[in-house]
Amino acid sequence: MYTRLNHAQPYALGLFRMVIGLLFACHGAATLFGVLGKEALQAGTWPGWYAAVIQLVGGSLVLLGLGTRVAAFVASGSMAYAYFNVHQPDGLFPMENGGEASAIFCWAFLLIVFNGPGALSLDRLIGARGTREPERRDRPTAVTV
């Protein structure tokens, strides 16, 4: 059973990355364009409008798996900022300050930073196309004279 789970791990991580990226991009699109039942923010409003740009661009990059680790790092940092500077003054715990989404996104993106994009990513496609694994040659362990 563990062998099958280990074999499916890159695909599960890729699916996780895509779902998290899509959800994050939807938050940004809702805030920037006033879609999905939310009103748009005035352009340049600090910090909400800038956070929405990070959400839309970062979420889209993570969804596609392009520049995944960098995009996930920036997204994680923006959610840490949101939690500590926007939500945490209203209470210590996410349940009392409304910061559950910020906390979950922060940790989910941090997980992606350390685990990479998984399967089905443009990072992997571009990397596989641009590099070729060198042939393995057995190297002698001792020199014979």
MODELLER restraints for C-alpha pairs under 7 A, 6 or more apart:
rsr = mdl.restraints
at = mdl.atoms
rsr.add(forms.Gaussian(group=physical.xy_distance, feature=features.Distance(at['CA:10:A'], at['CA:118:A']), mean=4.48, stdev=0.5))
rsr.add(forms.Gaussian(group=physical.xy_distance, feature=features.Distance(at['CA:10:A'], at['CA:119:A']), mean=5.00, stdev=0.5))
rsr.add(forms.Gaussian(group=physical.xy_distance, feature=features.Distance(at['CA:11:A'], at['CA:118:A']), mean=6.21, stdev=0.5))
rsr.add(forms.Gaussian(group=physical.xy_distance, feature=features.Distance(at['CA:11:A'], at['CA:119:A']), mean=5.00, stdev=0.5))
rsr.add(forms.Gaussian(group=physical.xy_distance, feature=features.Distance(at['CA:13:A'], at['CA:118:A']), mean=5.05, stdev=0.5))
rsr.add(forms.Gaussian(group=physical.xy_distance, feature=features.Distance(at['CA:14:A'], at['CA:117:A']), mean=5.93, stdev=0.5))
rsr.add(forms.Gaussian(group=physical.xy_distance, feature=features.Distance(at['CA:14:A'], at['CA:118:A']), mean=4.38, stdev=0.5))
rsr.add(forms.Gaussian(group=physical.xy_distance, feature=features.Distance(at['CA:14:A'], at['CA:119:A']), mean=4.88, stdev=0.5))
rsr.add(forms.Gaussian(group=physical.xy_distance, feature=features.Distance(at['CA:14:A'], at['CA:120:A']), mean=6.05, stdev=0.5))
rsr.add(forms.Gaussian(group=physical.xy_distance, feature=features.Distance(at['CA:17:A'], at['CA:62:A']), mean=6.45, stdev=0.5))
rsr.add(forms.Gaussian(group=physical.xy_distance, feature=features.Distance(at['CA:17:A'], at['CA:63:A']), mean=6.23, stdev=0.5))
rsr.add(forms.Gaussian(group=physical.xy_distance, feature=features.Distance(at['CA:17:A'], at['CA:112:A']), mean=6.94, stdev=0.5))
rsr.add(forms.Gaussian(group=physical.xy_distance, feature=features.Distance(at['CA:17:A'], at['CA:117:A']), mean=6.65, stdev=0.5))
rsr.add(forms.Gaussian(group=physical.xy_distance, feature=features.Distance(at['CA:18:A'], at['CA:62:A']), mean=6.70, stdev=0.5))
rsr.add(forms.Gaussian(group=physical.xy_distance, feature=features.Distance(at['CA:18:A'], at['CA:63:A']), mean=4.26, stdev=0.5))
rsr.add(forms.Gaussian(group=physical.xy_distance, feature=features.Distance(at['CA:21:A'], at['CA:59:A']), mean=4.13, stdev=0.5))
rsr.add(forms.Gaussian(group=physical.xy_distance, feature=features.Distance(at['CA:21:A'], at['CA:60:A']), mean=6.01, stdev=0.5))
rsr.add(forms.Gaussian(group=physical.xy_distance, feature=features.Distance(at['CA:21:A'], at['CA:62:A']), mean=5.00, stdev=0.5))
rsr.add(forms.Gaussian(group=physical.xy_distance, feature=features.Distance(at['CA:21:A'], at['CA:63:A']), mean=4.32, stdev=0.5))
rsr.add(forms.Gaussian(group=physical.xy_distance, feature=features.Distance(at['CA:22:A'], at['CA:59:A']), mean=6.06, stdev=0.5))
rsr.add(forms.Gaussian(group=physical.xy_distance, feature=features.Distance(at['CA:22:A'], at['CA:60:A']), mean=6.72, stdev=0.5))
rsr.add(forms.Gaussian(group=physical.xy_distance, feature=features.Distance(at['CA:22:A'], at['CA:63:A']), mean=5.78, stdev=0.5))
rsr.add(forms.Gaussian(group=physical.xy_distance, feature=features.Distance(at['CA:24:A'], at['CA:55:A']), mean=5.52, stdev=0.5))
rsr.add(forms.Gaussian(group=physical.xy_distance, feature=features.Distance(at['CA:24:A'], at['CA:56:A']), mean=6.81, stdev=0.5))
rsr.add(forms.Gaussian(group=physical.xy_distance, feature=features.Distance(at['CA:24:A'], at['CA:59:A']), mean=4.98, stdev=0.5))
rsr.add(forms.Gaussian(group=physical.xy_distance, feature=features.Distance(at['CA:25:A'], at['CA:55:A']), mean=5.29, stdev=0.5))
rsr.add(forms.Gaussian(group=physical.xy_distance, feature=features.Distance(at['CA:25:A'], at['CA:56:A']), mean=4.12, stdev=0.5))
rsr.add(forms.Gaussian(group=physical.xy_distance, feature=features.Distance(at['CA:25:A'], at['CA:57:A']), mean=6.94, stdev=0.5))
rsr.add(forms.Gaussian(group=physical.xy_distance, feature=features.Distance(at['CA:25:A'], at['CA:59:A']), mean=4.33, stdev=0.5))
rsr.add(forms.Gaussian(group=physical.xy_distance, feature=features.Distance(at['CA:25:A'], at['CA:60:A']), mean=5.73, stdev=0.5))
rsr.add(forms.Gaussian(group=physical.xy_distance, feature=features.Distance(at['CA:26:A'], at['CA:56:A']), mean=6.91, stdev=0.5))
rsr.add(forms.Gaussian(group=physical.xy_distance, feature=features.Distance(at['CA:27:A'], at['CA:55:A']), mean=6.57, stdev=0.5))
rsr.add(forms.Gaussian(group=physical.xy_distance, feature=features.Distance(at['CA:28:A'], at['CA:52:A']), mean=4.12, stdev=0.5))
rsr.add(forms.Gaussian(group=physical.xy_distance, feature=features.Distance(at['CA:28:A'], at['CA:53:A']), mean=6.13, stdev=0.5))
rsr.add(forms.Gaussian(group=physical.xy_distance, feature=features.Distance(at['CA:28:A'], at['CA:55:A']), mean=4.62, stdev=0.5))
rsr.add(forms.Gaussian(group=physical.xy_distance, feature=features.Distance(at['CA:28:A'], at['CA:56:A']), mean=4.38, stdev=0.5))
rsr.add(forms.Gaussian(group=physical.xy_distance, feature=features.Distance(at['CA:29:A'], at['CA:35:A']), mean=6.80, stdev=0.5))
rsr.add(forms.Gaussian(group=physical.xy_distance, feature=features.Distance(at['CA:29:A'], at['CA:56:A']), mean=5.88, stdev=0.5))
rsr.add(forms.Gaussian(group=physical.xy_distance, feature=features.Distance(at['CA:30:A'], at['CA:36:A']), mean=5.61, stdev=0.5))
rsr.add(forms.Gaussian(group=physical.xy_distance, feature=features.Distance(at['CA:30:A'], at['CA:38:A']), mean=5.64, stdev=0.5))
rsr.add(forms.Gaussian(group=physical.xy_distance, feature=features.Distance(at['CA:30:A'], at['CA:40:A']), mean=6.84, stdev=0.5))
rsr.add(forms.Gaussian(group=physical.xy_distance, feature=features.Distance(at['CA:31:A'], at['CA:38:A']), mean=6.48, stdev=0.5))
rsr.add(forms.Gaussian(group=physical.xy_distance, feature=features.Distance(at['CA:31:A'], at['CA:39:A']), mean=6.48, stdev=0.5))
rsr.add(forms.Gaussian(group=physical.xy_distance, feature=features.Distance(at['CA:31:A'], at['CA:40:A']), mean=4.91, stdev=0.5))
rsr.add(forms.Gaussian(group=physical.xy_distance, feature=features.Distance(at['CA:31:A'], at['CA:41:A']), mean=6.00, stdev=0.5))
rsr.add(forms.Gaussian(group=physical.xy_distance, feature=features.Distance(at['CA:31:A'], at['CA:52:A']), mean=5.96, stdev=0.5))
rsr.add(forms.Gaussian(group=physical.xy_distance, feature=features.Distance(at['CA:32:A'], at['CA:40:A']), mean=5.13, stdev=0.5))
rsr.add(forms.Gaussian(group=physical.xy_distance, feature=features.Distance(at['CA:32:A'], at['CA:41:A']), mean=6.08, stdev=0.5))
rsr.add(forms.Gaussian(group=physical.xy_distance, feature=features.Distance(at['CA:32:A'], at['CA:49:A']), mean=6.81, stdev=0.5))
rsr.add(forms.Gaussian(group=physical.xy_distance, feature=features.Distance(at['CA:32:A'], at['CA:52:A']), mean=6.22, stdev=0.5))
rsr.add(forms.Gaussian(group=physical.xy_distance, feature=features.Distance(at['CA:33:A'], at['CA:40:A']), mean=5.20, stdev=0.5))
rsr.add(forms.Gaussian(group=physical.xy_distance, feature=features.Distance(at['CA:34:A'], at['CA:40:A']), mean=3.93, stdev=0.5))
rsr.add(forms.Gaussian(group=physical.xy_distance, feature=features.Distance(at['CA:41:A'], at['CA:49:A']), mean=6.21, stdev=0.5))
rsr.add(forms.Gaussian(group=physical.xy_distance, feature=features.Distance(at['CA:43:A'], at['CA:49:A']), mean=6.14, stdev=0.5))
rsr.add(forms.Gaussian(group=physical.xy_distance, feature=features.Distance(at['CA:44:A'], at['CA:50:A']), mean=6.83, stdev=0.5))
rsr.add(forms.Gaussian(group=physical.xy_distance, feature=features.Distance(at['CA:51:A'], at['CA:78:A']), mean=6.84, stdev=0.5))
rsr.add(forms.Gaussian(group=physical.xy_distance, feature=features.Distance(at['CA:54:A'], at['CA:75:A']), mean=6.65, stdev=0.5))
rsr.add(forms.Gaussian(group=physical.xy_distance, feature=features.Distance(at['CA:55:A'], at['CA:75:A']), mean=6.85, stdev=0.5))
rsr.add(forms.Gaussian(group=physical.xy_distance, feature=features.Distance(at['CA:58:A'], at['CA:71:A']), mean=5.17, stdev=0.5))
rsr.add(forms.Gaussian(group=physical.xy_distance, feature=features.Distance(at['CA:58:A'], at['CA:72:A']), mean=6.88, stdev=0.5))
rsr.add(forms.Gaussian(group=physical.xy_distance, feature=features.Distance(at['CA:58:A'], at['CA:75:A']), mean=6.11, stdev=0.5))
rsr.add(forms.Gaussian(group=physical.xy_distance, feature=features.Distance(at['CA:61:A'], at['CA:67:A']), mean=6.60, stdev=0.5))
rsr.add(forms.Gaussian(group=physical.xy_distance, feature=features.Distance(at['CA:61:A'], at['CA:68:A']), mean=6.40, stdev=0.5))
rsr.add(forms.Gaussian(group=physical.xy_distance, feature=features.Distance(at['CA:61:A'], at['CA:71:A']), mean=6.50, stdev=0.5))
rsr.add(forms.Gaussian(group=physical.xy_distance, feature=features.Distance(at['CA:62:A'], at['CA:68:A']), mean=5.11, stdev=0.5))
rsr.add(forms.Gaussian(group=physical.xy_distance, feature=features.Distance(at['CA:62:A'], at['CA:71:A']), mean=6.39, stdev=0.5))
rsr.add(forms.Gaussian(group=physical.xy_distance, feature=features.Distance(at['CA:62:A'], at['CA:72:A']), mean=6.53, stdev=0.5))
rsr.add(forms.Gaussian(group=physical.xy_distance, feature=features.Distance(at['CA:64:A'], at['CA:121:A']), mean=6.02, stdev=0.5))
rsr.add(forms.Gaussian(group=physical.xy_distance, feature=features.Distance(at['CA:64:A'], at['CA:122:A']), mean=6.21, stdev=0.5))
rsr.add(forms.Gaussian(group=physical.xy_distance, feature=features.Distance(at['CA:65:A'], at['CA:117:A']), mean=5.86, stdev=0.5))
rsr.add(forms.Gaussian(group=physical.xy_distance, feature=features.Distance(at['CA:65:A'], at['CA:121:A']), mean=4.28, stdev=0.5))
rsr.add(forms.Gaussian(group=physical.xy_distance, feature=features.Distance(at['CA:65:A'], at['CA:122:A']), mean=5.11, stdev=0.5))
rsr.add(forms.Gaussian(group=physical.xy_distance, feature=features.Distance(at['CA:65:A'], at['CA:123:A']), mean=5.70, stdev=0.5))
rsr.add(forms.Gaussian(group=physical.xy_distance, feature=features.Distance(at['CA:66:A'], at['CA:121:A']), mean=6.85, stdev=0.5))
rsr.add(forms.Gaussian(group=physical.xy_distance, feature=features.Distance(at['CA:66:A'], at['CA:122:A']), mean=5.28, stdev=0.5))
rsr.add(forms.Gaussian(group=physical.xy_distance, feature=features.Distance(at['CA:66:A'], at['CA:123:A']), mean=5.13, stdev=0.5))
rsr.add(forms.Gaussian(group=physical.xy_distance, feature=features.Distance(at['CA:67:A'], at['CA:123:A']), mean=6.53, stdev=0.5))
rsr.add(forms.Gaussian(group=physical.xy_distance, feature=features.Distance(at['CA:68:A'], at['CA:117:A']), mean=5.99, stdev=0.5))
rsr.add(forms.Gaussian(group=physical.xy_distance, feature=features.Distance(at['CA:69:A'], at['CA:112:A']), mean=6.70, stdev=0.5))
rsr.add(forms.Gaussian(group=physical.xy_distance, feature=features.Distance(at['CA:69:A'], at['CA:113:A']), mean=4.61, stdev=0.5))
rsr.add(forms.Gaussian(group=physical.xy_distance, feature=features.Distance(at['CA:69:A'], at['CA:116:A']), mean=6.16, stdev=0.5))
rsr.add(forms.Gaussian(group=physical.xy_distance, feature=features.Distance(at['CA:72:A'], at['CA:109:A']), mean=4.98, stdev=0.5))
rsr.add(forms.Gaussian(group=physical.xy_distance, feature=features.Distance(at['CA:72:A'], at['CA:110:A']), mean=6.72, stdev=0.5))
rsr.add(forms.Gaussian(group=physical.xy_distance, feature=features.Distance(at['CA:72:A'], at['CA:112:A']), mean=6.47, stdev=0.5))
rsr.add(forms.Gaussian(group=physical.xy_distance, feature=features.Distance(at['CA:72:A'], at['CA:113:A']), mean=5.79, stdev=0.5))
rsr.add(forms.Gaussian(group=physical.xy_distance, feature=features.Distance(at['CA:73:A'], at['CA:109:A']), mean=6.64, stdev=0.5))
rsr.add(forms.Gaussian(group=physical.xy_distance, feature=features.Distance(at['CA:73:A'], at['CA:110:A']), mean=6.41, stdev=0.5))
rsr.add(forms.Gaussian(group=physical.xy_distance, feature=features.Distance(at['CA:73:A'], at['CA:113:A']), mean=5.99, stdev=0.5))
rsr.add(forms.Gaussian(group=physical.xy_distance, feature=features.Distance(at['CA:75:A'], at['CA:109:A']), mean=6.65, stdev=0.5))
rsr.add(forms.Gaussian(group=physical.xy_distance, feature=features.Distance(at['CA:76:A'], at['CA:105:A']), mean=6.74, stdev=0.5))
rsr.add(forms.Gaussian(group=physical.xy_distance, feature=features.Distance(at['CA:76:A'], at['CA:106:A']), mean=4.25, stdev=0.5))
rsr.add(forms.Gaussian(group=physical.xy_distance, feature=features.Distance(at['CA:76:A'], at['CA:107:A']), mean=6.88, stdev=0.5))
rsr.add(forms.Gaussian(group=physical.xy_distance, feature=features.Distance(at['CA:76:A'], at['CA:109:A']), mean=5.17, stdev=0.5))
rsr.add(forms.Gaussian(group=physical.xy_distance, feature=features.Distance(at['CA:76:A'], at['CA:110:A']), mean=5.85, stdev=0.5))
rsr.add(forms.Gaussian(group=physical.xy_distance, feature=features.Distance(at['CA:77:A'], at['CA:106:A']), mean=6.90, stdev=0.5))
rsr.add(forms.Gaussian(group=physical.xy_distance, feature=features.Distance(at['CA:79:A'], at['CA:102:A']), mean=5.04, stdev=0.5))
rsr.add(forms.Gaussian(group=physical.xy_distance, feature=features.Distance(at['CA:79:A'], at['CA:103:A']), mean=6.84, stdev=0.5))
rsr.add(forms.Gaussian(group=physical.xy_distance, feature=features.Distance(at['CA:79:A'], at['CA:105:A']), mean=6.56, stdev=0.5))
rsr.add(forms.Gaussian(group=physical.xy_distance, feature=features.Distance(at['CA:79:A'], at['CA:106:A']), mean=5.07, stdev=0.5))
rsr.add(forms.Gaussian(group=physical.xy_distance, feature=features.Distance(at['CA:80:A'], at['CA:102:A']), mean=6.96, stdev=0.5))
rsr.add(forms.Gaussian(group=physical.xy_distance, feature=features.Distance(at['CA:80:A'], at['CA:106:A']), mean=5.87, stdev=0.5))
rsr.add(forms.Gaussian(group=physical.xy_distance, feature=features.Distance(at['CA:82:A'], at['CA:102:A']), mean=6.48, stdev=0.5))
rsr.add(forms.Gaussian(group=physical.xy_distance, feature=features.Distance(at['CA:83:A'], at['CA:99:A']), mean=5.84, stdev=0.5))
rsr.add(forms.Gaussian(group=physical.xy_distance, feature=features.Distance(at['CA:83:A'], at['CA:102:A']), mean=5.67, stdev=0.5))
rsr.add(forms.Gaussian(group=physical.xy_distance, feature=features.Distance(at['CA:83:A'], at['CA:103:A']), mean=6.47, stdev=0.5))
rsr.add(forms.Gaussian(group=physical.xy_distance, feature=features.Distance(at['CA:87:A'], at['CA:97:A']), mean=5.35, stdev=0.5))
rsr.add(forms.Gaussian(group=physical.xy_distance, feature=features.Distance(at['CA:87:A'], at['CA:98:A']), mean=6.41, stdev=0.5))
rsr.add(forms.Gaussian(group=physical.xy_distance, feature=features.Distance(at['CA:87:A'], at['CA:99:A']), mean=5.44, stdev=0.5))
rsr.add(forms.Gaussian(group=physical.xy_distance, feature=features.Distance(at['CA:88:A'], at['CA:97:A']), mean=6.19, stdev=0.5))
rsr.add(forms.Gaussian(group=physical.xy_distance, feature=features.Distance(at['CA:90:A'], at['CA:97:A']), mean=5.03, stdev=0.5))
rsr.add(forms.Gaussian(group=physical.xy_distance, feature=features.Distance(at['CA:91:A'], at['CA:97:A']), mean=5.01, stdev=0.5))
rsr.add(forms.Gaussian(group=physical.xy_distance, feature=features.Distance(at['CA:94:A'], at['CA:100:A']), mean=4.98, stdev=0.5))
